[in-house]
Amino acid sequence: MTTTVIVGGTRGIGWEIARHRLGNGDTVVITGRDDKTAADAAAQLGDGARGIGVDLTEPHRIKEKLADIDRVDHLVLAAIDRDTNSVREYDIDRAIRLATIKLVSYTEVVHTLLPAMHDESSVVIFGGRAKDKPYPGSTTVSTVNGGVIGMVNTLAWELAPIRFNAIHPGIVGDSPYWAGKPAEVLEGYRSRTPLGRLATMADIVDAVDFLLTNRAVNAVQLYVDGGWQLT
């Protein structure tokens, strides 16, 4: 039985990944910010799913929270915290929170779960296109997503043959965050995308599945944005 752990799997794209892997016959462990959120999401997924409350803003507690996971075939680090933060009006606390979640705590999750992994385990880490296309207020987001590149490279080298890859989605039009945006906002992005459509959650799930299961793909930074980087 394959065990897939999804950090940040209680909603949005993380939840869709969990649902897909469960449908493929995996045992799925999802984490959320607290026990109730994680348990409720796991109950919604159904048999074979388990939820654990893990607050990634508290990296020193990650080890105790994940201590009883004894096998990890696939690990997806998908938890995010949206932060609008500019240099001119810099909020240090928000910056520390996001950097802790995505750099320190992502790494601590790998450190904690390493004894449960094996030579054919694989890890997918979520970055984002803000590292290449900054926008007003993306100072911390752009910096942290850039840091995902270094994280993947060093983990793939240090922990070989476990595979590490990153996925950098563009605007995911049907995700909870973007689906509620005004139609004209989404159309503005869509019109600048060579494919003429925005990425969907199904596109992201499919890309994550590829990175998890293709045994020759390692240390890759995969862009899933319909070619938006060309515009």
C-alpha positions as CSV (number, residue, x, y, z in Angstrom):
1,M,0.0,0.0,0.0
2,T,1.4,3.4,-1.0
3,T,1.3,6.1,1.6
4,T,1.1,9.7,0.5
5,V,1.5,12.6,3.0
6,I,0.2,16.0,1.9
7,V,1.2,18.9,4.1
8,G,-1.5,21.5,3.5
9,G,-4.1,19.0,2.3
10,T,-7.3,20.2,3.9
11,R,-8.5,22.5,1.1
12,G,-7.9,23.8,-2.4
13,I,-5.2,22.2,-4.5
14,G,-3.8,20.1,-1.6
15,W,-7.2,18.6,-0.9
16,E,-7.6,17.8,-4.6
17,I,-4.2,16.1,-4.6
18,A,-5.3,14.1,-1.6
19,R,-8.6,13.1,-3.2
20,H,-6.8,12.0,-6.4
21,R,-4.2,9.9,-4.6
22,L,-6.9,8.3,-2.4
23,G,-8.8,7.4,-5.6
24,N,-5.7,5.7,-6.9
25,G,-5.7,3.4,-3.8
26,D,-3.1,5.3,-1.7
27,T,-3.4,5.6,2.1
28,V,-3.4,9.4,2.5
29,V,-2.3,11.5,5.5
30,I,-3.2,15.2,5.3
31,T,-2.2,18.0,7.6
32,G,-4.0,21.3,8.5
33,R,-3.3,24.1,10.9
34,D,-5.2,22.4,13.7
35,D,-6.5,18.9,14.7
36,K,-10.2,19.7,14.0
37,T,-9.6,21.1,10.5
38,A,-7.4,18.2,9.6
39,A,-9.8,15.6,11.0
40,D,-12.9,17.2,9.3
41,A,-11.1,17.3,5.9
42,A,-10.0,13.6,6.3
43,A,-13.5,12.6,7.2
44,Q,-14.8,14.3,4.0
45,L,-12.2,12.4,2.0
46,G,-13.4,9.1,3.4
47,D,-11.8,5.7,4.2
48,G,-8.1,5.6,3.9
49,A,-7.6,9.2,4.8
50,R,-6.2,10.5,8.1
51,G,-5.8,14.1,9.3
52,I,-3.1,15.6,11.6
53,G,-3.0,19.1,13.0
54,V,0.4,20.7,12.2
55,D,0.9,24.4,12.6
56,L,3.9,25.2,10.4
57,T,4.5,28.5,12.2
58,E,5.7,26.4,15.1
59,P,8.5,24.3,13.5
60,H,9.8,23.0,16.9
61,R,6.5,21.0,17.3
62,I,6.5,19.4,13.9
63,K,8.5,16.4,15.0
64,E,6.0,15.5,17.8
65,K,3.0,16.0,15.5
66,L,4.3,13.7,12.8
67,A,6.1,11.2,15.1
68,D,3.8,8.2,14.4
69,I,4.0,8.3,10.6
70,D,6.1,5.1,9.9
71,R,6.0,5.1,6.1
72,V,6.2,7.8,3.4
73,D,6.2,6.8,-0.3
74,H,5.2,10.3,-1.5
75,L,5.3,13.6,0.2
76,V,3.7,16.8,-1.1
77,L,4.5,20.1,0.6
78,A,1.6,22.3,-0.5
79,A,0.8,24.5,2.5
80,I,0.9,28.2,1.8
81,D,0.1,31.5,3.5
82,R,-0.7,34.5,1.3
83,D,1.2,37.6,2.3
84,T,1.1,41.1,0.9
85,N,4.2,42.8,2.0
86,S,6.2,45.6,0.3
87,V,9.6,46.9,1.1
88,R,8.3,50.4,1.8
89,E,5.7,49.2,4.3
90,Y,7.5,46.1,5.5
91,D,5.8,43.9,8.1
92,I,8.5,41.9,9.8
93,D,6.1,39.5,11.6
94,R,4.3,38.6,8.4
95,A,7.6,38.1,6.6
96,I,8.9,35.8,9.3
97,R,5.7,33.8,9.3
98,L,5.8,33.1,5.6
99,A,9.6,32.4,5.5
100,T,9.1,30.0,8.5
101,I,6.3,28.1,6.9
102,K,7.8,27.6,3.5
103,L,11.5,27.4,4.2
104,V,12.2,26.3,7.8
105,S,9.1,24.2,8.3
106,Y,9.1,22.5,4.9
107,T,12.7,21.4,5.6
108,E,11.8,20.3,9.1
109,V,9.0,18.1,7.7
110,V,11.5,16.4,5.5
111,H,13.9,16.0,8.4
112,T,11.2,14.5,10.6
113,L,9.8,12.1,8.0
114,L,13.2,11.0,6.6
115,P,13.3,7.8,8.7
116,A,10.0,6.8,7.2
117,M,11.2,7.3,3.6
118,H,13.1,4.9,1.4
119,D,15.2,4.9,-1.8
120,E,12.1,5.2,-4.0
121,S,10.3,7.9,-2.1
122,S,9.6,11.2,-3.8
123,V,8.8,14.7,-2.7
124,V,7.1,17.6,-4.5
125,I,7.5,21.1,-3.1
126,F,5.2,23.9,-4.1
127,G,6.8,27.2,-5.1
128,G,5.1,29.8,-7.4
129,R,5.6,32.1,-10.3
130,A,5.9,35.2,-8.1
131,K,9.6,34.4,-8.0
132,D,9.8,35.3,-11.7
133,K,7.0,37.7,-12.0
134,P,6.8,39.9,-8.9
135,Y,3.7,42.1,-8.3
136,P,3.0,44.9,-5.8
137,G,3.3,43.5,-2.3
138,S,5.0,40.2,-3.4
139,T,8.4,41.0,-1.7
140,T,8.3,38.0,0.7
141,V,6.4,35.7,-1.6
142,S,8.8,36.2,-4.5
143,T,11.8,35.8,-2.2
144,V,10.5,32.6,-0.5
145,N,9.4,31.0,-3.7
146,G,12.9,31.7,-5.1
147,G,14.3,29.9,-2.1
148,V,12.4,26.8,-3.1
149,I,14.8,26.3,-6.0
150,G,17.8,26.1,-3.6
151,M,15.8,23.9,-1.3
152,V,15.1,21.3,-4.0
153,N,18.6,21.3,-5.3
154,T,20.2,20.7,-1.9
155,L,17.7,18.1,-0.8
156,A,18.0,16.2,-4.1
157,W,21.8,16.2,-3.7
158,E,22.1,15.5,0.0
159,L,19.3,12.9,0.3
160,A,19.7,11.0,-3.0
161,P,18.3,8.7,-4.3
162,I,15.1,10.1,-2.8
163,R,13.7,12.4,-5.5
164,F,12.8,16.1,-4.9
165,N,11.0,18.3,-7.4
166,A,9.2,21.6,-7.3
167,I,6.1,22.7,-9.0
168,H,5.5,26.4,-9.8
169,P,1.9,27.0,-10.7
170,G,0.7,30.1,-12.5
171,I,-2.8,31.4,-11.8
172,V,-5.1,28.5,-11.1
173,G,-8.4,29.9,-12.3
174,D,-10.7,27.4,-10.5
175,S,-8.9,27.4,-7.2
176,P,-10.7,28.8,-4.2
177,Y,-8.5,31.9,-4.1
178,W,-8.8,32.8,-7.8
179,A,-12.4,31.5,-8.6
180,G,-13.9,34.4,-6.7
181,K,-12.0,37.1,-8.4
182,P,-13.9,39.5,-10.8
183,A,-14.3,38.1,-14.3
184,E,-12.5,41.0,-15.8
185,V,-9.4,40.3,-13.6
186,L,-9.3,36.7,-14.7
187,E,-9.9,37.6,-18.3
188,G,-6.9,40.0,-18.1
189,Y,-4.6,37.1,-17.1
190,R,-6.3,34.7,-19.6
191,S,-5.7,37.1,-22.5
192,R,-2.0,37.2,-21.7
193,T,-1.7,33.4,-21.6
194,P,-0.6,31.8,-24.9
195,L,-3.0,28.8,-24.4
196,G,-5.9,31.2,-24.0
197,R,-7.0,29.5,-20.7
198,L,-5.7,29.5,-17.2
199,A,-4.4,26.5,-15.4
200,T,-6.9,24.4,-13.5
201,M,-6.6,22.4,-10.3
202,A,-6.9,19.3,-12.4
203,D,-3.8,20.4,-14.3
204,I,-1.9,20.9,-11.1
205,V,-2.9,17.5,-9.7
206,D,-1.8,15.8,-12.9
207,A,1.6,17.6,-12.8
208,V,2.1,16.7,-9.2
209,D,1.3,13.1,-10.0
210,F,3.9,13.1,-12.8
211,L,6.6,14.5,-10.5
212,L,5.7,12.0,-7.8
213,T,5.7,8.9,-9.9
214,N,8.2,9.3,-12.8
215,R,11.3,7.8,-11.4
216,A,13.7,9.6,-13.8
217,V,12.5,13.1,-12.9
218,N,14.6,14.7,-10.2
219,A,15.6,18.2,-9.2
220,V,13.2,19.7,-11.7
221,Q,11.5,23.1,-11.4
222,L,8.2,22.5,-13.3
223,Y,6.2,25.5,-14.5
224,V,2.4,24.9,-14.9
225,D,1.1,28.1,-16.3
226,G,0.1,27.7,-19.9
227,G,3.3,29.5,-21.1
228,W,2.6,32.6,-19.2
229,Q,6.3,33.2,-18.6
230,L,6.6,34.0,-22.3
231,T,4.4,37.1,-22.0
